[in-house]
């Protein structure tokens, strides 16, 4: 309620006394305040309320109006504070509900023995999705919300196609298993997959990269990734017992897709590993940190970064480039594609076939028509 009243300075004679008119639209609250002034009243002639024309009465009216205004503003402030506190309480309750759902989802993924990377990826994607709708219960999220999230968050922020796919996978699994709710995550359209060629180093570049480190542990880690076509996590998860020196093989346990596989262990890499073992004496893991335990992923990335700086290679090489180079060099050496598929642990031969697009073996046999001009 707003208290506004303009006091008319024009004085009039009314019933043998001087008055000041107070014209305003009908307001019962204002009328009750004016009636508190002694000598106030209503004039039918001028159709207005009035007070006696003296400074004392006008100051009294102004004081009453000011006090009433303060009371109203204080009440409004209290209501606003209560509203804000209530809203914070609701948001807090919804946040707690979201965390509870995320915990259930996390527990489900763990019970199904998803890899740590998959659990982390799915949980983060689902958290981003649920937190976007932090003003409504999870049970009220609908197909329209999925479309809105895709348009207003993923596309508006120009996020990657891989993140879009991660959200689809996580939301689909969450609502089907945890919420048991009929919802269509396919409404977040899956982006068309990019068909990118694998990045490959030449043999000369690989040789330079692997030999540049003076530290034998660093050289052994990079060399083993290339010589066996390992993923980063596969290297870090190797135990001492996974190296079968007698049968010249490496056992890669519970790799991607929770499948074991075997990679050949060359004589050259075996000698390097023996020298490494004599120097560092690891206890459980093949490669351990300075204080024991598994070697850190970030430290392994730094090992490659240092090798690139020392070798002068300017390409944006990642650890996975060594795996790609392993497969491509095998193919160029005449190794059967099916055998390469087994060594890499690919479930589909179509995944392995991509290396035929970067192999020089077939390209070198093609004569350009330019050369025959």
C-alpha positions as CSV (number, residue, x, y, z in Angstrom):
1,X,0.0,0.0,0.0
2,X,1.3,3.4,-1.0
3,X,0.7,6.5,1.3
4,X,0.6,9.6,-0.8
5,X,-1.3,12.8,0.1
6,X,-0.8,16.3,-1.2
7,X,-1.9,19.0,1.2
8,X,-3.6,21.9,-0.6
9,X,-2.2,25.2,0.7
10,X,-5.3,27.2,-0.2
11,X,-7.2,28.0,2.9
12,X,-11.0,28.2,3.0
13,X,-13.5,29.4,5.4
14,X,-15.8,26.6,6.4
15,X,-18.4,26.8,9.2
16,X,-16.7,29.9,10.7
17,X,-13.2,28.4,10.7
18,X,-10.3,28.2,8.4
19,X,-9.5,24.8,6.8
20,X,-7.1,23.2,4.4
21,X,-8.6,20.8,1.8
22,X,-7.1,17.3,1.3
23,X,-8.3,16.1,-2.1
24,X,-7.5,12.5,-2.9
25,X,-9.3,9.4,-4.4
26,X,-11.3,7.4,-2.0
27,X,-8.9,5.5,0.4
28,X,-10.3,4.1,3.6
29,X,-6.9,3.8,5.1
30,X,-6.1,7.5,4.5
31,X,-9.5,8.5,5.9
32,X,-8.8,6.7,9.1
33,X,-5.6,8.6,9.5
34,X,-7.2,12.0,8.8
35,X,-9.9,11.3,11.4
36,X,-7.2,11.1,14.1
37,X,-6.6,14.9,13.6
38,X,-8.8,16.9,15.9
39,X,-11.1,19.3,13.9
40,X,-10.8,17.3,10.7
41,X,-13.9,16.4,8.7
42,X,-15.6,16.1,5.3
43,X,-17.0,19.0,3.3
44,X,-19.9,18.1,1.0
45,X,-19.6,21.5,-0.8
46,X,-16.0,20.9,-2.0
47,X,-16.4,17.1,-1.8
48,X,-13.1,16.7,0.1
49,X,-11.7,15.9,3.5
50,X,-10.0,18.7,5.4
51,X,-8.0,19.6,8.5
52,X,-7.8,22.9,10.5
53,X,-5.6,25.5,8.8
54,X,-2.8,25.7,11.2
55,X,0.8,24.5,11.1
56,X,0.5,22.2,14.2
57,X,-2.3,20.1,12.6
58,X,-0.5,19.9,9.3
59,X,2.7,18.7,11.0
60,X,0.6,16.2,13.0
61,X,-0.9,14.8,9.8
62,X,2.5,14.6,8.2
63,X,3.9,12.7,11.1
64,X,1.0,10.2,11.1
65,X,1.5,9.6,7.4
66,X,5.3,9.1,7.8
67,X,4.8,6.7,10.6
68,X,2.3,4.7,8.7
69,X,4.5,4.6,5.6
70,X,7.4,3.3,7.7
71,X,5.2,0.6,9.1
72,X,4.0,-0.4,5.7
73,X,7.6,-0.5,4.3
74,X,8.8,-2.5,7.2
75,X,5.9,-5.0,6.7
76,X,6.7,-5.2,3.0
77,X,10.4,-5.8,3.8
78,X,9.5,-8.6,6.2
79,X,7.3,-10.2,3.5
80,X,10.1,-9.9,1.0
81,X,12.6,-11.5,3.4
82,X,10.2,-14.3,4.2
83,X,9.6,-14.8,0.4
84,X,13.4,-14.9,-0.2
85,X,14.0,-17.3,2.7
86,X,11.1,-19.5,1.5
87,X,12.6,-19.5,-2.0
88,X,16.1,-20.3,-0.7
89,X,14.6,-23.2,1.3
90,X,12.8,-24.6,-1.8
91,X,16.0,-24.3,-3.8
92,X,18.0,-26.0,-1.0
93,X,15.4,-28.8,-0.9
94,X,15.6,-29.2,-4.7
95,X,19.4,-29.2,-4.5
96,X,19.3,-31.9,-1.9
97,X,16.9,-33.9,-4.0
98,X,19.2,-33.5,-7.0
99,X,22.2,-34.7,-5.0
100,X,20.2,-37.7,-3.8
101,X,19.3,-38.7,-7.4
102,X,22.9,-38.2,-8.5
103,X,24.0,-40.5,-5.6
104,X,21.6,-43.2,-6.7
105,X,22.8,-42.9,-10.3
106,X,26.4,-43.0,-9.2
107,X,25.7,-46.1,-7.1
108,X,24.0,-47.8,-10.0
109,X,26.9,-47.1,-12.4
110,X,29.3,-48.5,-9.8
111,X,27.2,-51.6,-9.2
112,X,27.2,-52.3,-13.0
113,X,31.0,-51.9,-13.0
114,X,31.2,-49.0,-15.4
115,X,34.7,-47.7,-15.7
116,X,35.7,-44.7,-13.6
117,X,36.0,-42.5,-16.6
118,X,32.5,-43.4,-17.8
119,X,31.1,-42.9,-14.3
120,X,32.7,-39.5,-14.0
121,X,31.5,-38.4,-17.5
122,X,27.9,-39.6,-17.1
123,X,27.6,-38.2,-13.6
124,X,28.9,-34.7,-14.7
125,X,26.7,-34.7,-17.7
126,X,23.6,-35.6,-15.6
127,X,24.5,-33.0,-12.9
128,X,24.7,-30.3,-15.5
129,X,21.3,-31.3,-16.9
130,X,19.6,-31.5,-13.5
131,X,21.1,-28.3,-12.1
132,X,19.9,-26.4,-15.1
133,X,16.3,-27.1,-13.9
134,X,17.1,-26.3,-10.2
135,X,13.7,-24.6,-9.8
136,X,11.6,-27.7,-10.4
137,X,11.5,-31.3,-8.9
138,X,13.1,-34.0,-11.0
139,X,9.8,-35.8,-11.2
140,X,8.3,-32.8,-13.1
141,X,11.0,-32.7,-15.8
142,X,9.4,-33.4,-19.2
143,X,10.2,-33.9,-22.8
144,X,9.8,-30.2,-23.4
145,X,12.5,-29.5,-20.8
146,X,14.9,-31.8,-22.8
147,X,14.3,-29.8,-25.9
148,X,14.8,-26.5,-24.0
149,X,18.1,-27.8,-22.5
150,X,19.4,-28.7,-25.9
151,X,18.5,-25.4,-27.5
152,X,19.1,-23.0,-24.7
153,X,22.2,-24.6,-23.1
154,X,24.0,-27.0,-25.4
155,X,23.5,-25.2,-28.7
156,X,23.4,-21.7,-27.2
157,X,26.8,-22.3,-25.6
158,X,28.1,-24.0,-28.7
159,X,29.1,-27.1,-26.7
160,X,30.7,-30.1,-28.4
161,X,28.9,-32.9,-30.1
162,X,30.5,-35.3,-27.7
163,X,29.0,-33.5,-24.7
164,X,25.7,-33.6,-26.4
165,X,26.0,-37.4,-26.8
166,X,27.1,-37.7,-23.2
167,X,24.0,-35.9,-22.0
168,X,21.7,-38.1,-24.1
169,X,23.3,-41.3,-22.8
170,X,23.3,-40.1,-19.2
171,X,19.7,-38.8,-19.2
172,X,18.4,-41.9,-21.1
173,X,20.0,-44.2,-18.5
174,X,19.0,-42.1,-15.5
175,X,15.3,-41.8,-16.3
176,X,15.0,-45.4,-17.4
177,X,16.7,-47.0,-14.5
178,X,16.5,-44.5,-11.5
179,X,13.3,-42.6,-12.2
180,X,11.5,-45.4,-14.1
181,X,9.8,-42.6,-16.0
182,X,8.6,-42.5,-19.6
183,X,10.7,-39.8,-21.2
184,X,12.3,-39.6,-24.6
185,X,15.9,-38.4,-24.4
186,X,16.2,-38.9,-28.2
187,X,14.4,-35.5,-28.4
188,X,17.9,-34.1,-27.7
189,X,18.9,-35.0,-31.2
190,X,22.2,-36.9,-31.4
191,X,24.6,-34.9,-33.5
192,X,26.1,-36.4,-36.7
193,X,29.4,-38.0,-35.8
194,X,32.5,-36.3,-37.2
195,X,34.6,-38.8,-39.2
196,X,38.1,-37.7,-38.2
197,X,41.3,-39.4,-39.2
198,X,43.6,-40.6,-36.5
199,X,46.8,-38.5,-35.9
200,X,49.9,-40.5,-36.7
201,X,53.6,-39.8,-36.2
202,X,56.3,-41.1,-38.6
203,X,58.7,-43.8,-37.3
204,X,61.5,-41.2,-37.2
205,X,59.4,-38.9,-35.0
206,X,58.4,-41.8,-32.7
207,X,62.1,-42.8,-32.4
208,X,63.1,-39.3,-31.5
209,X,60.2,-38.9,-29.0
210,X,61.0,-42.1,-27.2
211,X,64.8,-41.7,-27.0
212,X,64.9,-38.0,-25.9
213,X,64.2,-38.7,-22.2
214,X,67.3,-39.4,-20.0
215,X,65.0,-40.6,-17.2
216,X,64.6,-44.4,-17.8
217,X,61.1,-44.5,-16.2
218,X,59.8,-41.8,-18.5
219,X,61.4,-43.5,-21.5
220,X,59.9,-46.9,-20.5
221,X,56.4,-45.5,-20.1
222,X,56.3,-43.9,-23.5
223,X,58.0,-46.8,-25.2
224,X,55.5,-49.3,-23.7
225,X,52.5,-47.3,-24.9
226,X,53.9,-47.3,-28.4
227,X,55.2,-50.9,-28.5
228,X,51.9,-52.4,-27.3
229,X,49.4,-49.8,-28.5
230,X,48.2,-49.1,-25.0
231,X,45.7,-46.5,-23.8
232,X,46.9,-44.2,-21.1
233,X,44.7,-45.9,-18.4
234,X,45.9,-49.3,-19.6
235,X,49.5,-48.4,-19.0
236,X,48.8,-46.9,-15.5
237,X,46.8,-50.0,-14.5
238,X,49.5,-52.4,-15.3
239,X,50.8,-54.5,-12.4
240,X,54.2,-56.2,-12.2
241,X,52.4,-59.6,-12.5
242,X,51.0,-58.4,-15.9
243,X,54.4,-58.6,-17.5
244,X,55.0,-62.2,-18.6
245,X,58.7,-62.1,-19.6
246,X,58.9,-65.8,-20.3
247,X,56.1,-65.9,-22.9
248,X,57.0,-62.4,-24.1
249,X,53.6,-60.8,-23.6
250,X,51.7,-58.1,-21.6
251,X,48.3,-58.9,-20.1
252,X,46.0,-55.9,-20.2
253,X,43.3,-56.5,-17.7
254,X,39.7,-55.1,-17.8
255,X,40.5,-52.6,-20.5
256,X,37.8,-50.6,-22.3
257,X,34.5,-52.7,-22.4
258,X,35.9,-54.6,-19.4
259,X,37.7,-57.0,-21.7
260,X,41.1,-58.6,-21.1
261,X,43.6,-58.8,-24.0
262,X,47.2,-59.7,-24.6
263,X,49.9,-57.7,-26.4
264,X,53.2,-59.0,-27.6
265,X,56.3,-57.9,-25.5
266,X,59.3,-57.2,-27.8
267,X,62.8,-58.2,-26.7
268,X,63.9,-54.6,-27.0
269,X,61.1,-53.3,-24.6
270,X,61.8,-56.2,-22.2
271,X,65.4,-55.2,-21.9
272,X,64.3,-51.6,-21.2
273,X,61.8,-52.7,-18.6
274,X,64.5,-54.8,-16.8
275,X,66.8,-51.9,-16.6
276,X,64.0,-49.7,-15.3
277,X,63.1,-52.4,-12.7
278,X,66.7,-52.6,-11.4
279,X,66.7,-48.8,-10.9
280,X,63.3,-48.1,-9.4
281,X,62.2,-51.4,-7.9
282,X,58.3,-50.9,-8.0
283,X,56.3,-52.9,-5.5
284,X,52.9,-53.5,-7.0
285,X,52.2,-51.3,-10.0
286,X,54.6,-51.4,-12.9
287,X,54.9,-47.6,-12.8
288,X,54.5,-46.0,-9.4
289,X,54.7,-42.4,-8.2
290,X,57.5,-41.1,-6.0
291,X,55.6,-41.9,-2.8
292,X,54.2,-45.2,-4.1
293,X,50.8,-46.0,-5.6
294,X,49.7,-45.7,-9.1
295,X,51.5,-43.1,-11.3
296,X,49.4,-40.0,-11.8
297,X,47.7,-39.3,-15.2
298,X,48.7,-35.6,-15.1
299,X,52.3,-36.6,-14.4
300,X,52.2,-39.0,-17.4
301,X,50.9,-36.2,-19.6
302,X,53.8,-34.0,-18.4
303,X,56.3,-36.7,-19.4
304,X,55.0,-36.5,-23.0
305,X,55.0,-32.7,-22.9
306,X,58.7,-32.6,-21.8
307,X,59.6,-35.1,-24.5
308,X,58.0,-32.9,-27.1
309,X,59.8,-29.9,-25.9
310,X,63.2,-31.7,-25.9
311,X,62.6,-33.3,-29.3
312,X,61.5,-30.1,-30.9
313,X,58.4,-31.7,-32.4
314,X,55.8,-28.9,-32.9
315,X,52.7,-31.1,-33.5
316,X,50.0,-31.2,-30.8
317,X,50.8,-34.8,-29.9
318,X,48.8,-36.6,-27.2
319,X,49.5,-40.0,-25.7
320,X,46.8,-41.5,-27.9
321,X,48.9,-40.5,-31.0
322,X,51.4,-43.2,-30.0
323,X,48.6,-45.8,-30.0
324,X,47.5,-44.6,-33.5
325,X,51.1,-44.7,-34.7
326,X,51.5,-48.3,-33.4
327,X,48.4,-49.5,-35.4
328,X,49.4,-47.6,-38.6
329,X,53.0,-48.7,-38.6
330,X,51.8,-52.4,-38.1
331,X,49.5,-52.0,-41.1
332,X,52.2,-50.5,-43.2
333,X,54.5,-53.4,-42.2
334,X,51.9,-55.9,-43.7
335,X,50.2,-57.0,-40.4
336,X,46.7,-58.3,-41.1
337,X,44.0,-55.9,-40.1
338,X,42.2,-58.5,-38.1
339,X,45.3,-59.1,-35.9
340,X,45.6,-55.3,-35.4
341,X,42.0,-55.3,-34.2
342,X,42.7,-57.9,-31.6
343,X,45.9,-56.1,-30.4
344,X,44.0,-52.8,-30.0
345,X,41.0,-54.4,-28.3
346,X,38.5,-53.1,-30.8
347,X,35.1,-54.8,-30.7
348,X,34.4,-53.9,-34.3
349,X,36.6,-54.2,-37.3
350,X,35.1,-51.0,-38.6
351,X,37.0,-49.1,-35.9
352,X,40.3,-50.6,-36.9
353,X,39.7,-50.0,-40.7
354,X,40.1,-46.3,-40.2
355,X,43.9,-46.8,-40.1
356,X,43.8,-47.8,-43.7
357,X,43.0,-44.2,-44.5
358,X,46.3,-42.9,-43.0
359,X,48.6,-45.8,-44.0
360,X,51.2,-44.9,-46.6
361,X,51.5,-48.5,-47.8
362,X,48.5,-48.3,-50.2
363,X,49.1,-44.6,-51.1
364,X,52.6,-45.2,-52.2
365,X,51.4,-47.7,-54.8
366,X,49.0,-45.2,-56.4
367,X,50.5,-43.3,-59.3
368,X,49.1,-39.8,-59.6
369,X,47.8,-38.9,-63.1
370,X,50.0,-35.8,-62.8
371,X,53.1,-37.9,-63.0
372,X,52.0,-39.4,-66.4
373,X,51.4,-36.1,-68.1
